[in-house]
């Protein structure tokens, strides 16, 4: 058993602080269905790595894990590679192309219990109120015969049940994460510290799918969807393009100005129109902080939203004519 007590702040410090010389080998198990990559995605940028199915209706997923400092490797128990993270690159492997993984930078951030078990939390993990406040002091316990600390974290107001962490007292790694009432259980089944792990297991020299290739494929898919949508509008609503005059009230936002009076600016933050159509029996339109115009025309209920702008009666009438949707 570890020392008799530890404060919550000291336990956080233990979890967050890197141990560059640490090596760990073992097996983790999770009943979580999918592991999601967490990253901001812009319209033209694909995420470096993609969601992977873990557990399924047949039961929990188990993965063989090797850790050496900041490097990680996860394999299926049958030896199939799942994920490799070196100091400067990372590779995620997919069942459909097992020998051509997605390649990305080493700065990856998964959302999922498996990642929580093998990678230390960021320093901002315990900010806010999403399972950041203990319901009581951490208590000494044992897990897989190792000294550990157990702490229960209170849920935020929009979640019903607390979350329990079991933290290894020596390494600070999360040994188990569980929420019994929500049906969540993930943890190490085997955990060996100080294992001799060869550096070569944290690399990949085969073919890869690059970030640029994934970006191009994603953008091609977006363009194809837009062409399909435009064709549907042409067939079912009105010829393209549609022209609408907007009345905007607000300041000119200056991006750059010079001594000779030159400047670049814009009106608002990209004022645009949103157009929706539903059968008369439905009213489930998307809502936003925008000027909203609704009407019925024949068998349809229509909604137009002007974001950061308003429509004059003449502009609205012109749009309705172009949509072939004059009000009843």
FITOR-614227 format. One record per residue: x, y negated, z negated of N, C-alpha, C in turn; chain; residue number from 1. Coordinates in steps of 0.001 Angstrom, whole numbers. Example, Ala and Ser with C-alpha at 12.3 -4.5 7.8 and 13.67 -1.06 7.14 Angstrom:
<atoms>
      nc1      nc2      nc3     cac1     cac2     cac3      cc1      cc2      cc3  chaine  num
    13190     5690    -7800    12300     4500    -7800    13200     3300    -7800       A    1
    12850     2250    -7080    13670     1060    -7140    12900      -30    -7870       A    2
</atoms>
This chain:
<atoms>
      nc1      nc2      nc3     cac1     cac2     cac3      cc1      cc2      cc3  chaine  num
      845     1191        0        0        0        0      883    -1245        0       A    1
      422    -2362      638     1210    -3597      628     1150    -4271     -719       A    2
     1787    -5440     -817     1697    -6226    -2043      234    -6402    -2431       A    3
       27    -6755    -3694    -1325    -6773    -4243    -2240    -7740    -3526       A    4
    -1698    -8836    -3002    -2584    -9819    -2387    -1837   -10605    -1317       A    5
    -2632   -11201     -442    -2120   -12098      584    -3223   -13105      880       A    6
    -2850   -14344     1118    -3862   -15351     1435    -4285   -15204     2897       A    7
    -5436   -15763     3215    -5922   -15711     4594    -4980   -16476     5522       A    8
    -4459   -17602     5072    -3540   -18374     5917    -2250   -17596     6159       A    9
    -1747   -16889     5147     -539   -16089     5334     -796   -14900     6258       A   10
    -1983   -14329     6191    -2318   -13213     7079    -2405   -13701     8523       A   11
    -2989   -14866     8735    -3010   -15439    10078    -1587   -15642    10599       A   12
     -721   -16166     9748      675   -16402    10144     1351   -15091    10529       A   13
     1094   -14035     9782     1662   -12726    10082     1186   -12225    11439       A   14
      -95   -12437    11746     -651   -11972    13009     -115   -12760    14198       A   15
       83   -14045    14029      437   -14928    15138     1932   -14905    15436       A   16
     2767   -14755    14408     4218   -14901    14565     4822   -13767    15390       A   17
     5508   -14082    16495     6121   -13027    17330     7243   -12303    16586       A   18
     7445   -11051    16967     8583   -10263    16499     9310    -9761    17751       A   19
    10272   -10526    18269    10866   -10236    19577    11505    -8857    19689       A   20
    11978    -8289    18581    12662    -6998    18626    11734    -5825    18329       A   21
    10461    -6090    18170     9514    -5036    17807     9258    -4095    18974       A   22
     9291    -2802    18708     8853    -1804    19683     7777     -943    19036       A   23
     6731     -684    19799     5609      113    19306     5171     1056    20421       A   24
     4853     2281    20034     4297     3248    20967     3111     3921    20280       A   25
     2027     4134    21049      874     4773    20439     -283     4898    21396       A   26
    -1464     5162    20829    -2693     5339    21605    -3780     4487    20978       A   27
    -4510     3737    21820    -5640     2938    21352    -6928     3492    21939       A   28
    -8010     3244    21229    -9332     3697    21665   -10318     2555    21510       A   29
   -11239     2433    22456   -12283     1411    22365   -13563     1933    22971       A   30
   -14694     1522    22399   -15987     1850    22997   -16530      682    23808       A   31
   -15682     -349    24010   -16080    -1483    24835   -16128    -1065    26303       A   32
   -17187    -1510    27003   -17403    -1028    28370   -16405    -1614    29356       A   33
   -16140    -2917    29266   -15265    -3557    30237   -14271    -4478    29543       A   34
   -13153    -4664    30206   -12117    -5589    29756   -12061    -6722    30767       A   35
   -12344    -7931    30328   -12426    -9069    31240   -11199    -9950    31110       A   36
   -10710   -10400    32266    -9672   -11416    32264   -10314   -12758    31959       A   37
    -9756   -13510    31024   -10297   -14816    30668    -9447   -15932    31217       A   38
    -9984   -16699    32169    -9232   -17794    32768   -10184   -18731    33455       A   39
    -9801   -19998    33553   -10588   -20943    34332   -10432   -20608    35805       A   40
   -11550   -20533    36523   -11510   -20234    37950   -12039   -21430    38734       A   41
   -11200   -21997    39581   -11667   -23044    40469   -12274   -22406    41708       A   42
   -12908   -23223    42551   -13621   -22690    43706   -12693   -21972    44664       A   43
   -11455   -22434    44757   -10521   -21869    45732    -9476   -20976    45076       A   44
    -9632   -20650    43809    -8598   -19888    43135    -9182   -18652    42484       A   45
    -8735   -17492    42904    -9154   -16236    42299    -8444   -16052    40965       A   46
    -9063   -15345    40008    -8358   -15063    38759    -7155   -14182    39043       A   47
    -6045   -14360    38313    -4862   -13551    38570    -5130   -12054    38475       A   48
    -5994   -11661    37557    -6346   -10257    37400    -7860   -10153    37264       A   49
    -8398    -8943    37365    -9840    -8780    37495   -10411    -7851    36437       A   50
   -11759    -7899    36212   -12362    -7014    35211   -12115    -5538    35532       A   51
   -11938    -4771    34492   -11686    -3337    34630   -12673    -2590    33741       A   52
   -13270    -1546    34276   -14169     -707    33492   -13346      164    32558       A   53
   -13695      165    31281   -13009      995    30302   -13917     2156    29905       A   54
   -14557     2047    28769   -15448     3108    28311   -16668     3192    29219       A   55
   -17302     4348    29234   -18527     4532    30008   -19486     5388    29207       A   56
   -20524     5894    29879   -21539     6659    29165   -20987     7965    28595       A   57
   -19805     8384    29054   -19204     9625    28550   -18470     9427    27234       A   58
   -18264     8191    26821   -17612     7981    25540   -16539     6913    25590       A   59
   -15810     6740    24463   -14792     5690    24373   -13655     5905    25366       A   60
   -12958     4817    25657   -11773     4871    26496   -10541     4940    25603       A   61
    -9555     5714    26016    -8295     5803    25283    -7156     5476    26242       A   62
    -6182     4725    25745    -5041     4305    26548    -3751     4518    25767       A   63
    -2722     4950    26492    -1390     5061    25916     -704     3700    26022       A   64
     -144     3207    24929      409     1848    24869     1890     1907    24516       A   65
     2668     1067    25227     4060      828    24858     4295     -670    24793       A   66
     4914    -1116    23718     5182    -2538    23484     6660    -2704    23181       A   67
     7278    -3689    23810     8672    -4029    23512     8794    -5542    23560       A   68
     8781    -6174    22402     8776    -7630    22356     7515    -8167    22985       A   69
     7672    -9003    24039     6521    -9593    24731     6082    -8776    25939       A   70
     6685    -7590    26126     6340    -6750    27273     5383    -5643    26850       A   71
     4472    -5310    27758     3445    -4324    27442     3217    -3390    28629       A   72
     2884    -2166    28316     2459    -1224    29345     1333     -372    28771       A   73
      238     -262    29549     -909      559    29179    -1141     1578    30284       A   74
    -1301     2847    29903    -1553     3930    30847    -2770     4717    30394       A   75
    -3484     5284    31365    -4489     6275    31035    -3781     7493    30443       A   76
    -4515     8297    29708    -3892     9453    29082    -3421    10489    30098       A   77
    -3969    10446    31328    -3507    11378    32357    -2236    10884    33054       A   78
    -1686     9761    32591     -466     9222    33157     -675     8141    34194       A   79
    -1920     7900    34597    -2208     6853    35577    -1930     5479    34971       A   80
    -1171     4666    35686     -836     3336    35169    -2080     2446    35173       A   81
    -2248     1695    34103    -3389      789    33957    -2955     -668    34038       A   82
    -1871    -1012    33332    -1437    -2408    33276       17    -2463    32828       A   83
      803    -3338    33475     2194    -3579    33076     2406    -5089    32970       A   84
     3041    -5519    31898     3395    -6933    31720     4875    -7027    31388       A   85
     5646    -7630    32300     7068    -7878    32062     7225    -9316    31573       A   86
     8457    -9790    31511     8699   -11135    30994     8260   -12220    31961       A   87
     8212   -11910    33269     7857   -12944    34239     6748   -12536    35203       A   88
     6334   -11281    35226     5269   -10835    36130     4364    -9856    35392       A   89
     3186    -9641    35975     2259    -8652    35434     1568    -7955    36599       A   90
     1189    -6695    36378      547    -5904    37424     -646    -5171    36837       A   91
    -1779    -5295    37501    -2976    -4553    37090    -3346    -3552    38184       A   92
    -3545    -2304    37778    -3768    -1210    38714    -5243     -844    38763       A   93
    -5711     -492    39959    -7108     -151    40179    -7215     1263    40728       A   94
    -8301     1937    40369    -8486     3322    40795    -8522     3461    42307       A   95
    -9119     2471    42999    -9255     2599    44451    -7930     2396    45189       A   96
    -6986     1664    44570    -5658     1463    45176    -4598     1649    44079       A   97
    -4387     2879    43631    -3528     3097    42457    -2073     2740    42677       A   98
    -1623     2666    43928     -217     2379    44199       10      981    44771       A   99
    -1026      139    44716     -878    -1252    45179    -1616    -2158    44190       A  100
     -982    -2463    43072    -1658    -3247    42035    -1773    -4720    42385       A  101
    -2654    -5398    41668    -2700    -6853    41718    -1519    -7390    40924       A  102
     -793    -8325    41531      355    -8925    40860       30   -10358    40469       A  103
      463   -10757    39287      252   -12124    38832     1371   -12542    37908       A  104
     1282   -13774    37399     2268   -14251    36447     2148   -13529    35119       A  105
     3132   -13709    34275     3140   -12994    32995     2173   -13593    31989       A  106
     1707   -14832    32232      799   -15472    31287     -624   -14997    31546       A  107
     -988   -13880    30956    -2322   -13319    31144    -3064   -13362    29820       A  108
    -4377   -13439    29899    -5192   -13539    28695    -6472   -12774    28910       A  109
    -6548   -11597    28322    -7748   -10785    28466    -8752   -11127    27379       A  110
   -10015   -10869    27673   -11068   -10945    26677   -11517    -9510    26438       A  111
   -11234    -8975    25275   -11610    -7600    25002   -10834    -7058    23824       A  112
   -11392    -6010    23211   -10790    -5487    21996    -9460    -4791    22258       A  113
    -9285    -4148    23415    -8000    -3507    23702    -6883    -4536    23680       A  114
    -7105    -5667    24328    -6079    -6713    24361    -5812    -7257    22964       A  115
    -6843    -7347    22143    -6666    -7821    20774    -5779    -6880    19964       A  116
    -5803    -5588    20303    -5014    -4614    19558    -3534    -4644    19933       A  117
    -3222    -4977    21176    -1832    -4842    21645    -1104    -6177    21788       A  118
    -1815    -7287    21758    -1198    -8606    21937    -1575    -9504    20759       A  119
     -636   -10252    20283     -910   -11154    19156    -1857   -12277    19585       A  120
    -2677   -12765    18673    -3567   -13873    19013    -2800   -15170    19211       A  121
    -3373   -16066    20024    -2812   -17407    20158    -3031   -18184    18866       A  122
    -2299   -19271    18738    -2406   -20071    17514    -3788   -20693    17348       A  123
    -4492   -20904    18459    -5825   -21511    18344    -6923   -20468    18148       A  124
    -6564   -19187    18002    -7580   -18146    17842    -8459   -18400    16624       A  125
    -7914   -18924    15575    -8669   -19069    14343    -9170   -20494    14115       A  126
    -9236   -21272    15199    -9877   -22576    15123   -11364   -22420    15411       A  127
   -12159   -23416    15044   -13603   -23338    15272   -14277   -22409    14273       A  128
   -15389   -21792    14685   -16142   -20956    13741   -16522   -19591    14297       A  129
   -15872   -19171    15402   -16221   -17888    16013   -15366   -16786    15375       A  130
   -15867   -16211    14275   -15153   -15203    13503   -13786   -15728    13067       A  131
   -13801   -16852    12386   -12567   -17472    11909   -12544   -17665    10397       A  132
   -13668   -17440     9730   -13763   -17688     8281   -13971   -16364     7542       A  133
   -13077   -15992     6624   -13249   -14731     5889   -14405   -14825     4905       A  134
   -15079   -13713     4717   -16156   -13667     3723   -15599   -13469     2320       A  135
   -14328   -13125     2233   -13656   -12931      957   -12170   -12787     1218       A  136
   -11361   -12661      182    -9915   -12540      382    -9558   -11220     1053       A  137
    -8467   -11199     1828    -8007    -9929     2392    -7679    -8949     1272       A  138
    -7940    -7662     1543    -7645    -6646      529    -6667    -5619     1083       A  139
    -5842    -5077      209    -4861    -4076      609    -5564    -2765      945       A  140
    -5068    -2105     1994    -5639     -827     2406    -4560      -32     3130       A  141
    -4924     1124     3677    -4033     1924     4501    -4746     2301     5784       A  142
    -3969     2430     6864    -4527     2839     8154    -3461     3678     8846       A  143
    -3816     4896     9228    -2865     5846     9815    -1634     6012     8919       A  144
    -1879     5958     7617     -798     6123     6663       94     4921     6497       A  145
     -292     3796     7104      521     2586     7044     -133     1544     6135       A  146
      700      771     5434      187     -326     4622     -471    -1355     5527       A  147
    -1632    -1835     5115    -2400    -2741     5969    -3233    -3683     5109       A  148
    -3759    -4702     5788    -4675    -5655     5159    -6006    -5607     5895       A  149
    -7092    -5602     5132    -8434    -5618     5729    -9145    -6907     5325       A  150
    -9759    -7544     6319   -10487    -8778     6054   -11750    -8796     6900       A  151
   -12834    -9263     6296   -14104    -9394     7018   -14306   -10852     7377       A  152
   -14632   -11102     8663   -14795   -12461     9162   -16264   -12760     9406       A  153
   -16708   -13900     8898   -18113   -14275     9019   -18444   -14635    10462       A  154
   -19648   -14288    10916   -20033   -14623    12292   -20417   -16087    12414       A  155
   -20332   -16636    13624   -20895   -17972    13850   -22412   -17899    13779       A  156
   -23048   -19049    13786   -24500   -19090    13567   -25289   -18360    14639       A  157
   -24744   -18243    15855   -25494   -17618    16940   -25232   -16117    17061       A  158
   -24439   -15548    16136   -24182   -14111    16143   -24594   -13519    14797       A  159
   -25152   -12300    14795   -25777   -11813    13565   -24860   -11099    12581       A  160
   -23762   -10462    13039   -23033    -9554    12175   -21565    -9950    12035       A  161
   -20955    -9652    10872   -19544    -9973    10662   -18633    -9010    11422       A  162
   -17357    -9400    11518   -16337    -8628    12217   -15235    -8287    11207       A  163
   -14770    -7045    11244   -13734    -6619    10309   -12428    -6371    11047       A  164
   -11342    -6940    10522    -9993    -6718    11032    -9226    -5856    10025       A  165
    -8439    -4905    10553    -7439    -4197     9759    -6091    -4512    10401       A  166
    -5202    -5171     9653    -3951    -5700    10183    -2771    -4956     9570       A  167
    -1838    -4519    10421     -647    -3832     9945      204    -4783     9114       A  168
      582    -4357     7901     1299    -5241     6990     2715    -5526     7443       A  169
     3321    -4623     8217     4704    -4825     8669     4773    -5637     9953       A  170
     3990    -5272    10951     4121    -5886    12274     3153    -7033    12511       A  171
     2068    -7091    11746     1051    -8107    11982      123    -7781    13131       A  172
      285    -6628    13774     -607    -6240    14867    -1944    -5765    14318       A  173
    -2973    -5972    15105    -4317    -5555    14719    -4438    -4051    14925       A  174
    -4673    -3323    13839    -4787    -1867    13915    -6203    -1414    14226       A  175
    -7178    -2173    13760    -8574    -1818    14029    -9433    -3082    14014       A  176
   -10388    -3120    14916   -11409    -4167    14952   -12759    -3466    14998       A  177
   -13645    -3819    14097   -14919    -3109    14076   -16059    -4033    13662       A  178
   -17204    -3733    14192   -18451    -4401    13845   -19511    -3307    13864       A  179
   -19605    -2582    12751   -20439    -1388    12722   -21885    -1662    13125       A  180
   -22430    -2763    12654   -23848    -3036    12906   -24101    -3428    14352       A  181
   -23058    -3918    15041   -23201    -4243    16457   -22714    -3105    17358       A  182
   -22210    -2023    16754   -21767     -878    17536   -20433    -1077    18210       A  183
   -19525    -1856    17598   -18217    -2105    18185   -17148    -1442    17324       A  184
   -16312     -639    17960   -15210      -10    17249   -14039      147    18197       A  185
   -12905     -389    17819   -11681     -238    18593   -10526     -155    17619       A  186
    -9551      700    17923    -8422      826    17018    -7351     1747    17564       A  187
    -6242     1741    16870    -5146     2637    17213    -5440     4027    16667       A  188
    -5186     5055    17480    -5284     6441    17047    -3909     6979    16660       A  189
    -2869     6445    17312    -1478     6746    16973     -709     5430    17005       A  190
      223     5248    16078      933     3968    15973     2323     4242    15442       A  191
     3344     4148    16321     4731     4427    15955     5569     3173    16156       A  192
     6175     2684    15091     7030     1499    15138     8485     1931    15255       A  193
     9262     1205    16073    10674     1502    16218    10981     2536    17274       A  194
    10021     2819    18138    10230     3820    19185    11282     3340    20179       A  195
    12023     4288    20756    13021     3980    21776    12315     3946    23131       A  196
    12165     2770    23713    11423     2607    24963    12349     2004    25999       A  197
    12485     2676    27132    13354     2202    28201    12762      975    28881       A  198
    13598       -2    29226    13133    -1229    29866    12462     -976    31206       A  199
    12819      105    31880    12314      350    33230    10807      572    33282       A  200
    10199      940    32164     8756     1206    32200     7953      -85    32319       A  201
     8617    -1243    32146     7900    -2514    32198     8092    -3231    33536       A  202
     8370    -2483    34576     8526    -3077    35903     7778    -2300    36955       A  203
     7661    -2898    38151     7011    -2254    39290     7704    -2729    40563       A  204
     8191    -1769    41363     8918    -2101    42588     8153    -1736    43847       A  205
     6920    -1274    43707     6130     -871    44861     5374    -2032    45479       A  206
     4514    -1734    46471     3712    -2791    47108     2702    -3386    46136       A  207
     2322    -4639    46393     1396    -5347    45502      412    -6168    46327       A  208
     -664    -6577    45682    -1581    -7577    46217    -1241    -8888    45511       A  209
     -766    -9868    46253     -296   -11109    45646    -1456   -12024    45273       A  210
    -1151   -13032    44466    -2161   -14032    44112    -2657   -14755    45357       A  211
    -1733   -15044    46307    -2124   -15736    47532    -3096   -14890    48347       A  212
    -2857   -13594    48401    -3764   -12707    49144    -5133   -12642    48484       A  213
    -5163   -12614    47155    -6460   -12586    46468    -7190   -13913    46630       A  214
    -6439   -15028    46586    -7052   -16336    46812    -7685   -16402    48200       A  215
    -6949   -15940    49222    -7457   -15985    50590    -8688   -15104    50750       A  216
    -8662   -13929    50140    -9814   -13025    50236   -11034   -13616    49536       A  217
   -10813   -14264    48388   -11925   -14860    47657   -12529   -16019    48442       A  218
   -11663   -16865    49028   -12161   -17995    49795   -12889   -17531    51042       A  219
   -12395   -16470    51681   -13084   -15915    52848   -14470   -15401    52459       A  220
   -14582   -14803    51284   -15881   -14318    50813   -16835   -15479    50548       A  221
   -16315   -16557    49945   -17143   -17735    49690   -17653   -18322    51006       A  222
   -16760   -18444    51987   -17161   -18999    53278   -18200   -18121    53964       A  223
   -18034   -16803    53863   -19007   -15890    54466   -20375   -16035    53807       A  224
   -20396   -16177    52493   -21660   -16365    51777   -22319   -17677    52191       A  225
   -21514   -18720    52376   -22081   -20010    52780   -22648   -19934    54197       A  226
   -21944   -19237    55089   -22474   -19075    56451   -23779   -18297    56432       A  227
   -23836   -17268    55603   -25064   -16482    55496   -26207   -17336    54945       A  228
   -25902   -18150    53922   -26926   -19021    53361   -27402   -20057    54357       A  229
   -26473   -20632    55121   -26852   -21631    56126   -27737   -21012    57200       A  230
   -27411   -19778    57598   -28226   -19100    58607   -29621   -18819    58077       A  231
   -29709   -18477    56772   -31031   -18212    56178   -31880   -19485    56180       A  232
   -31259   -20618    55828   -31995   -21887    55839   -32464   -22204    57260       A  233
   -31597   -22026    58236   -31973   -22267    59641   -33178   -21420    60033       A  234
   -33201   -20184    59578   -34257   -19257    59979   -35561   -19484    59225       A  235
   -35461   -19826    57930   -36643   -19835    57084   -37132   -21226    56703       A  236
   -36280   -22264    56829   -36707   -23579    56332   -36597   -24648    57398       A  237
   -35377   -25010    57812   -35219   -26150    58709   -33859   -26093    59390       A  238
   -33723   -26731    60566   -32399   -26808    61194   -31416   -27590    60315       A  239
   -30152   -27234    60422   -29091   -27912    59691   -28375   -28881    60634       A  240
   -27732   -29963    60171   -27686   -30403    58781   -28896   -31256    58420       A  241
   -29025   -31577    57134   -30092   -32436    56628   -29456   -33752    56169       A  242
   -30079   -34868    56522   -29558   -36192    56160   -30497   -36852    55163       A  243
   -29960   -37351    54057   -30748   -38006    53011   -30007   -39262    52571       A  244
   -30734   -40369    52417   -30158   -41590    51876   -30379   -41619    50369       A  245
   -29323   -41918    49625   -29395   -41959    48169   -29261   -43387    47683       A  246
   -29952   -43682    46572   -29766   -44948    45877   -28980   -44654    44606       A  247
   -27798   -45217    44530   -26911   -44958    43392   -26818   -46208    42535       A  248
   -26943   -46040    41213   -26774   -47145    40275   -25666   -46790    39301       A  249
   -24615   -47567    39303   -23502   -47275    38421   -22254   -47965    38909       A  250
   -21171   -47887    38149   -19941   -48601    38518   -19182   -47890    39628       A  251
   -18372   -48677    40325   -17403   -48081    41246   -16226   -47603    40406       A  252
   -15936   -46338    40506   -14822   -45774    39753   -13550   -45906    40588       A  253
   -12605   -46663    40073   -11378   -46950    40799   -10348   -45868    40504       A  254
    -9849   -45242    41552    -8791   -44254    41400    -7407   -44894    41467       A  255
    -7283   -45915    42335    -5998   -46591    42478    -6227   -47968    43085       A  256
    -5489   -48987    42606    -5575   -50310    43219    -4184   -50940    43270       A  257
    -4019   -51879    44254    -2718   -52484    44476    -2836   -54005    44414       A  258
    -1691   -54702    44384    -1673   -56146    44220    -2328   -56868    45380       A  259
    -2315   -56274    46586    -2913   -56947    47737    -4425   -56748    47816       A  260
    -4973   -56143    46789    -6415   -55938    46772    -6855   -54607    47305       A  261
    -5953   -53805    47807    -6322   -52469    48275    -6731   -51590    47096       A  262
    -7663   -50698    47315    -8045   -49752    46261    -8699   -48518    46866       A  263
    -8686   -47464    46114    -9422   -46242    46419   -10326   -45948    45238       A  264
   -11566   -45581    45513   -12507   -45306    44438   -13657   -44444    44911       A  265
   -14636   -44299    44046   -15805   -43491    44384   -16996   -44003    43601       A  266
   -18157   -43588    44031   -19399   -43919    43342   -19852   -42700    42548       A  267
   -19676   -42793    41245   -20086   -41669    40408   -19162   -40487    40579       A  268
   -19552   -39382    39962   -18750   -38160    40033   -19381   -37218    41056       A  269
   -19190   -37540    42317   -19658   -36707    43428   -21165   -36507    43400       A  270
   -21975   -37571    43598   -23435   -37391    43624   -23842   -36406    44722       A  271
   -24674   -35453    44361   -25151   -34444    45303   -26604   -34120    45021       A  272
   -27193   -33410    45953   -28575   -32967    45794   -28634   -31466    45588       A  273
   -29526   -31011    44728   -29856   -29599    44590   -31289   -29405    45048       A  274
   -31505   -28383    45840   -32840   -28122    46386   -33252   -26717    46018       A  275
   -34489   -26567    45497   -35016   -25250    45141   -36429   -25062    45658       A  276
   -36752   -23811    45950   -38100   -23472    46411   -38556   -22195    45733       A  277
   -39826   -22172    45272   -40394   -21008    44623   -41824   -20799    45125       A  278
   -42322   -19587    45062   -43765   -19386    45275   -44555   -20176    44241       A  279
   -45817   -20460    44556   -46613   -21312    43667   -46727   -20739    42257       A  280
   -46694   -19425    42126   -46867   -18813    40809   -45644   -18873    39925       A  281
   -44538   -19383    40434   -43306   -19431    39643   -42877   -20879    39403       A  282
   -42301   -21095    38188   -41810   -22425    37829   -40388   -22359    37260       A  283
   -39683   -21280    37539   -38377   -21054    36905   -37251   -21749    37665       A  284
   -37341   -23050    37737   -36282   -23819    38390   -35130   -24060    37433       A  285
   -33950   -24211    38022   -32780   -24599    37248   -32938   -26023    36756       A  286
   -32518   -26270    35518   -32637   -27606    34919   -31258   -28209    34709       A  287
   -31186   -29521    34837   -29918   -30228    34611   -30233   -31679    34292       A  288
   -29211   -32380    33836   -29340   -33807    33565   -29260   -34544    34898       A  289
   -30383   -34650    35576   -30420   -35208    36929   -31805   -35769    37197       A  290
   -31893   -36634    38210   -33200   -37126    38663   -33910   -35983    39381       A  291
   -35069   -35617    38871   -35751   -34420    39346   -37063   -34781    40034       A  292
   -37286   -34179    41190   -38498   -34428    41974   -39143   -33078    42270       A  293
   -40411   -32922    41902   -41127   -31673    42134   -42429   -31944    42873       A  294
   -42814   -31011    43737   -44088   -31106    44442   -44446   -29741    44996       A  295
   -45673   -29604    45424   -46117   -28376    46080   -46454   -28685    47528       A  296
   -46203   -27670    48363   -46492   -27794    49791   -46901   -26417    50303       A  297
   -48203   -26270    50592   -48690   -24985    51059   -48512   -23920    49998       A  298
   -47810   -22855    50334   -47636   -21745    49410   -46377   -21881    48548       A  299
   -45728   -23046    48641   -44454   -23196    47955   -44476   -24322    46927       A  300
   -43679   -24140    45881   -43373   -25173    44899   -41910   -25568    45110       A  301
   -41662   -26871    45211   -40327   -27379    45524   -39756   -28195    44366       A  302
   -38428   -28208    44269   -37736   -29088    43328   -36463   -29616    43975       A  303
   -36249   -30919    43846   -35013   -31553    44286   -34429   -32291    43092       A  304
   -33135   -32108    42865   -32436   -32832    41810   -31313   -33642    42431       A  305
   -31259   -34913    42075   -30183   -35793    42514   -29248   -36000    41331       A  306
   -28017   -35520    41459   -27048   -35581    40370   -26270   -36893    40469       A  307
   -26436   -37728    39479   -25734   -38996    39471   -26309   -40011    40442       A  308
   -27535   -39817    40873   -28146   -40719    41859   -29660   -40589    41758       A  309
   -30376   -41458    42489   -31831   -41354    42607   -32205   -41402    44080       A  310
   -33393   -40921    44380   -33926   -40971    45736   -34976   -42076    45820       A  311
   -34889   -42899    46839   -35977   -43845    47084   -37183   -43065    47600       A  312
   -38385   -43623    47477   -39551   -42930    48042   -39367   -42604    49520       A  313
   -38738   -43518    50238   -38528   -43266    51664   -37567   -42104    51888       A  314
   -36500   -42052    51061   -35528   -40966    51197   -36159   -39629    50856       A  315
   -36952   -39624    49778   -37620   -38383    49401   -38576   -37925    50491       A  316
   -39320   -38864    51051   -40245   -38520    52121   -39487   -37981    53338       A  317
   -38372   -38604    53666   -37567   -38135    54789   -37069   -36712    54556       A  318
   -36619   -36444    53326   -36143   -35100    53011   -37287   -34091    53113       A  319
   -38455   -34450    52587   -39598   -33545    52653   -39981   -33229    54095       A  320
   -39914   -34237    54956   -40217   -34001    56368   -39206   -33044    56993       A  321
   -37927   -33245    56655   -36899   -32392    57218   -36985   -30957    56703       A  322
   -37469   -30813    55463   -37666   -29478    54913   -38960   -28831    55390       A  323
   -39753   -29624    56156   -41089   -29167    56587   -41914   -28777    55359       A  324
   -41872   -29690    54373   -42518   -29416    53096   -43156   -30679    52565       A  325
   -44032   -31298    53381   -44744   -32491    52907   -45669   -32114    51763       A  326
   -45806   -33001    50771   -46643   -32672    49617   -48094   -32444    50001       A  327
   -48749   -31552    49268   -50193   -31302    49484   -50998   -32532    49086       A  328
</atoms>
